[in-house]
Amino acid sequence: MTVDVSEPPISSIDVDGLTGFAERILASEGIDGEAHLSIAFVDLETMAALNEEHMSKSGPTDVLSFPIEDAAPGDPPTVDPDGPPLLLGDIILSADVIAEHATEYGVSFDDELHLMVCHGVLHILGWDHETDEQAMAMEHREAQHLATVGRARR
């Protein structure tokens, strides 16, 4: 399994820790074998443009996920052992918006960053929060994954 994380805009971000966290989530959710996920940090302008183009929402957001494979909770994409690596998709993060939200919610930047990485990975794997039931299930799953690295969901 390969998780590539772009150069973060804040030097204190633990790229190895985020990579390991994303890999653990993927494995726990049933991704086994050669799979690839990309996590990229972008500036506010880029995030706002992506949010407008893909979500029809104005302004920047904290995380966007662009899955390549079809998936659903409990039914992740599968790796063909005789085929090429499974390309899962891309997670786009805005450190600026994550920092704003951390302050707003009274949590550390690292806690909010881990939540957004978890949130993004779950979206890649087909989780969603369009209904109250889906939102509760996704929040519960996020809390479970965050607990594995000693973090709590806000």
N, C-alpha and C positions, 0 to 999 in steps of 0.2 A: 504494500500500500504506500502511496506517495501523496503527501500533502505539501504543496508548495505555498509558502507565505512570502509575499513581496516585502521589500524593505519598508519597515514601519516609519512613520513620520516622527515618532517619539522614541528616542534611543533606549528608554527604560522598558519598552515592551519586550517581553520574553518570547521571542519567536519560537525557540525550541519547545517551550512550555505549551504555547498555543498549538503548535504542530502535533505534539503528543496528545493533547486534549482532543483535538479533532480526530486523530487516528483512533483513540479509545472510543469515542462516540460512534464512529463508523463501524468499528469491530463489534461493539455492543449491539448496534442496530442490524447486524447481520451481513455487513460487507466483508467478504472473505476473498483473498487473492489479490491479483494485480488490479488495483483501482487508483485513479488519480483525481485529486481535488485541488482546486486553486483558491487561495485566499489573497485578496489584493486590497491594500489601503489606497484610497484616493482622496483628493482634496475636495473641499466643499463645492466648488464649481462643477467638477466632474460628477459628484454624487447627485447634485441637483439636476444636471442634464440627464443622467441615467434614470432618476426617479420620474422625471417628466416623460421621457421617451418610453419607458417600459411599464410604468405604473399610472401614468396620467395624473401625477400629483406634483404640485409645485414645491420647490425648495428641496434642500438636502434631507436625507434620512440617515439612520444609523447603520442599517444593514440591508442589502439586497442579495437575493439568491437567484441564480440562473441554472436550474437543473438541466442536464442533457438527457438523462434517462427517465422513463416513466417509473414512478414508485408510489407507494402508499405506506402508511404506518404499518409495520409488521410484514410488509411485502417489498423489501428493497430490491434494487436491480441486482442481477446475478452476473458473476464473472464467468465467462467461458474459458475453461482451463487451456483450451487449444487455440483460443483467439487472442486478439490484442488486449492490452489493458483496458479496463472499463473507465471511460471518461465520465465522471459524475457531474461536473459543472464548476461554476465559479461563485464564490462568495465575495461581495464587495463591501468594504467597511469604511466608514468615515470616523476617524479618531476624534475629530472636532465635535461631531454630534454625540458620539459616545461620551466624551468628556462633559458636555453640557447635560446630558441625561444623568450621568453619575452624580453631578452636583444637584440637579433637580430632585433626584430620588434619595439623596443622602447616602450613597454607596461609594465605594472606592472605584477609581477608574478601572483597575484590574478586574474587579467583580463584574462591572458592567460589560467590559470587553469580553470576558469569558461567557457571559450570558448571550451576547450578540453572536459570538462564534457558534455556540451551541444552537441558538435560534436559526442561524444560517444553515448549519449542517442538517438540522431536522427538516428545514424547507427543501433542501436538496434531496432528501429522502422521502419526500411526499407529505410531510406533516403540514398542516395549515391551521388557521385560526379564523376562518370565515364565520363559523357559528360559535355560539357559547360553548357547546359541547366539545367542539374541536379545540377551542382555545383552552378550556380546562385540561383536556388531555395533553395538549402540547406543553402547557405550563408545568404540569405534573412531571412529564418526561424530562423537561429542562431541569427541574429541581433534582431529579434523580441523577442526571449526568453531572450537574454542578457539585453535588455532594461527593462524587468520586474524587474530586480534587479539593475538597474542603471548602467549598463555596456554597452559599445559599442563594436561592432565587429571591429577588426583591419582591 
